Amino acid sequence: MLKIKFEVDIAPPKGFRIEAKYLFHPIPFSVNTYVPSDLFAGKLHAVLCRSWKNRVKGWGWYNLIWYVAHDIPVHLQYLENRIKQTENLEKEFSLTEKN
């Protein structure tokens, strides 16, 4: 038996970008995905803002290292929007590379 879990964000924060990916196996089809820098912002948000308690997940750090190793830039504006949406950043604060 194969189980697949889908999570759907019904109220995503503003600022994300998508791109069409074309796959040819097993049949030709296209799928819209987040651009890599927006995916990185989502992963960084998960590592920084998830309430881990005693349930630290190694995959979060693995993902973070993967994005850094592949020189994927983080989309700061989207990261800021995600952090503000989960109320982990004050609304008047602006996220920059420096801070």
C-alpha positions as CSV (number, residue, x, y, z in Angstrom):
1,M,0.0,0.0,0.0
2,L,1.2,3.5,-0.9
3,K,0.1,6.5,1.2
4,I,0.6,10.0,0.0
5,K,0.0,13.0,2.3
6,F,-1.1,16.3,0.7
7,E,-1.1,19.5,2.7
8,V,-2.8,22.4,1.1
9,D,-2.3,26.0,2.3
10,I,-5.7,27.6,1.8
11,A,-4.4,31.1,2.7
12,P,-0.7,31.3,1.6
13,P,1.1,34.6,2.3
14,K,1.5,37.0,-0.6
15,G,4.6,37.2,-2.7
16,F,5.2,33.6,-3.9
17,R,6.1,32.8,-7.5
18,I,5.4,29.7,-9.5
19,E,6.9,28.1,-12.6
20,A,5.6,25.4,-14.9
21,K,7.6,22.2,-14.9
22,Y,7.2,19.7,-17.7
23,L,7.6,16.0,-17.1
24,F,7.5,13.3,-19.7
25,H,7.3,10.1,-17.7
26,P,5.1,8.1,-17.3
27,I,3.1,10.4,-19.6
28,P,3.7,14.0,-20.6
29,F,2.2,16.5,-18.2
30,S,3.0,19.8,-16.6
31,V,2.8,20.9,-13.0
32,N,3.0,24.4,-11.4
33,T,5.6,24.6,-8.6
34,Y,7.1,27.3,-6.4
35,V,10.3,28.7,-7.7
36,P,13.4,27.4,-5.7
37,S,14.0,30.6,-3.8
38,D,10.4,30.6,-2.5
39,L,10.7,26.9,-1.5
40,F,13.9,27.9,0.4
41,A,12.0,30.7,2.2
42,G,9.3,28.1,3.2
43,K,11.9,25.7,4.6
44,L,13.7,28.4,6.4
45,H,10.4,29.5,8.0
46,A,9.8,26.0,9.1
47,V,13.3,25.7,10.7
48,L,13.0,29.1,12.4
49,C,9.4,29.3,13.5
50,R,8.0,25.8,14.0
51,S,7.3,25.0,17.7
52,W,9.5,21.9,17.9
53,K,9.3,21.3,21.6
54,N,11.1,17.9,22.0
55,R,10.3,16.8,18.4
56,V,13.3,18.2,16.5
57,K,13.3,16.9,12.9
58,G,16.6,16.3,11.1
59,W,15.1,16.8,7.7
60,G,14.7,20.5,8.3
61,W,18.4,21.0,8.8
62,Y,19.1,18.7,5.8
63,N,16.9,20.8,3.6
64,L,18.5,24.0,4.8
65,I,22.0,22.6,4.0
66,W,20.8,21.4,0.6
67,Y,19.6,24.9,-0.4
68,V,22.8,26.6,0.8
69,A,25.0,24.0,-1.0
70,H,23.1,24.6,-4.2
71,D,23.5,28.4,-4.0
72,I,19.7,28.9,-4.0
73,P,19.0,32.5,-2.8
74,V,16.2,32.9,-0.3
75,H,13.3,35.1,-1.3
76,L,13.4,37.5,1.7
77,Q,10.1,39.3,1.0
78,Y,8.2,36.0,0.9
79,L,10.1,34.7,4.0
80,E,9.0,38.0,5.8
81,N,5.4,37.5,4.7
82,R,5.4,33.9,6.0
83,I,6.9,34.8,9.3
84,K,4.5,37.7,9.8
85,Q,1.5,35.5,8.8
86,T,2.4,33.1,11.7
87,E,2.9,36.1,14.0
88,N,6.6,35.3,14.7
89,L,7.7,38.8,13.5
90,E,6.3,42.2,14.3
91,K,4.3,43.7,11.4
92,E,6.3,46.9,11.3
93,F,9.7,45.0,11.1
94,S,11.3,44.7,7.7
95,L,13.5,41.6,7.0
96,T,16.7,42.4,5.1
97,E,19.9,40.5,4.4
98,K,21.7,42.6,7.1
99,N,19.3,41.8,9.9
